[in-house]
Amino acid sequence: MSGSVESVVSASVAMQGYTLAQEKNNLLLNKVLENQKQSIMSLLDAAAVTPPTGPQPLAQSGSVGTRVHVTA
């Protein structure tokens, strides 16, 4: 009987260690994702800055910006 109790306790201790390691990995992943989110948001904010001359209209004529070349 004591052998089965010891195996249950051993399994429980092993699961606690595994759970602790998983929680540590999850915290690290959350920190990394938060840092990436901040980096992406700062890049998007920098790209969204309107040039000093104001917003530029889309091209309506000419060869630049009015034709799409697609090769499949």
C-alpha positions in Angstrom: 0.0 0.0 0.0 2.8 2.5 0.9 4.3 1.9 -2.6 1.3 3.3 -4.3 1.1 6.3 -2.0 4.7 7.0 -2.6 4.2 6.8 -6.4 1.2 9.2 -6.2 3.2 11.7 -4.1 6.1 11.4 -6.5 3.8 12.0 -9.5 2.2 15.0 -7.7 5.6 16.6 -7.0 6.7 16.0 -10.6 3.5 17.6 -11.9 4.0 20.6 -9.6 7.5 21.1 -11.0 6.2 20.8 -14.6 3.4 23.3 -13.8 5.9 25.8 -12.3 8.1 25.5 -15.4 5.1 26.0 -17.7 4.0 29.1 -15.8 7.6 30.5 -16.1 7.6 29.8 -19.8 4.2 31.5 -20.2 5.4 34.6 -18.4 8.4 34.8 -20.6 6.3 34.4 -23.7 3.9 37.1 -22.6 6.8 39.5 -22.0 8.3 38.7 -25.4 4.9 39.2 -27.1 4.3 42.5 -25.2 7.8 43.8 -26.3 7.0 42.8 -29.9 3.6 44.6 -29.7 5.3 47.8 -28.4 7.9 47.6 -31.2 5.2 47.1 -33.9 3.0 49.9 -32.5 6.0 52.3 -32.5 6.8 51.4 -36.1 3.2 51.9 -37.1 3.0 55.2 -35.3 6.1 56.4 -37.0 4.8 55.3 -40.4 1.5 57.1 -39.8 3.1 60.5 -39.5 1.7 62.9 -42.2 4.4 64.5 -44.2 4.9 68.3 -43.7 3.3 69.0 -47.0 0.0 67.2 -46.0 -1.5 64.1 -47.2 -0.7 63.2 -50.8 -3.5 62.2 -53.3 -3.4 59.0 -55.2 -2.2 59.1 -58.8 -4.9 59.5 -61.3 -2.8 59.5 -64.5 0.7 58.5 -65.7 2.5 55.2 -65.4 3.5 55.4 -61.7 0.8 54.2 -59.3 -1.9 53.6 -61.8 -1.0 50.2 -63.3 -0.8 46.9 -61.6 1.5 44.2 -63.1 0.6 40.7 -61.9 2.7 37.6 -62.8 1.5 34.2 -61.6 
